[in-house]
Amino acid sequence: MRRLVAIAITIAACWFAASRANGAEIRVPEKAVAGQDLSIATGGSGEGTLLLVGPGEVIKHKITLGQNAEIKGEELKHAGRWIAIVRGGSPQSQVFWVEPGKPANLSFLARPSRVPVNRPSVISGFVFTFDKFQNLVVDPTPITFTLSVGGTGASQNVTTKNGVAWVRSSSAKKAGSAQFVAKVGDVTVTRVVQQVASDPCNLRMHIASRNKDRVTVQTDPIRDCTGNPVPDGTIVTFIETDQTGRSVVDARIKKGIATAELPASSNAHITVASGVVLGNELNVGGGE
């Protein structure tokens, strides 16, 4: 019995040593990075072939067994799971992983491209981080978002999660072309968000002129509640009501004001509105 046990122990020891010897035929580094040189140790002697099988490509090199096989960084472009296979003598293989390199490119989406001023959390920005070979960089990476218009702005720092970072920002009080910037290290990407005036505020009109047939009404310069001129082309509606019925004129803002001609009346009531915003009212013929 003791002899059988000794034989079993000897066989197991030989198998373990052989396994370790076979495993030493090829050694890959614990960490590889896309775009960086890679050295793979091989055992044995004579000529052999090294195959690197990775995402979407296969790299093939003739090698001398027992020496390190050197792989140039420009060959190793794709991050992910790779298999190193040595042919020549006893075939050996090892699995290793290639990580993305440092962030070198940003994919930056900004929505929407046009927003009213002074609106909370109305602008969204999304950033995806890639290395120079377009591998998604999944390691947490700090991103700086900046939204500025007219020399004033605000910044937010966000760390990516699984390669993406996003932020919501409020529009500024001043209309204009806002520069929405995402930055990581020396990489900067800019998007333009057009900020336009919000709804008119303190809408007022007055009588510009009148005669026996027509009365011309005109608004004061139309601005939003933060003082931005409302864009030309915005519709302003004038309504005149008298004993004969109603007259409605939709006028577009031109150079900051809107003008309408209405029928003359001995006693008429005139109102003005733009969207849901109501302005002052005038009584014509019966006194203002």
Secondary structure, 3 states (H helix, E strand, C coil): CHHHHHHHHHHHHHHHHHHHHHHCCEECCCCEECCCCEEEEECCCCEEEEEEEECCEEEEEEEECCCCEEECCCCCCCCEEEEEEEECCCCEEEEEEEECCCCCEEEEEEECCEEECCCCCCEEEEEEEECCCCCECCCCCEEEEEEEECCEEEEEEEECECCEEEEEECCCCCCEEEEEEEEECCEEEEEEEEEECCCEECCCEEEEEECCCEEEEEECCCEECCCCECCCCCEEEEEEEECCEEEEEEEECECCECEEEEECCCCEEEEEEECCEEEEEEEECCCC
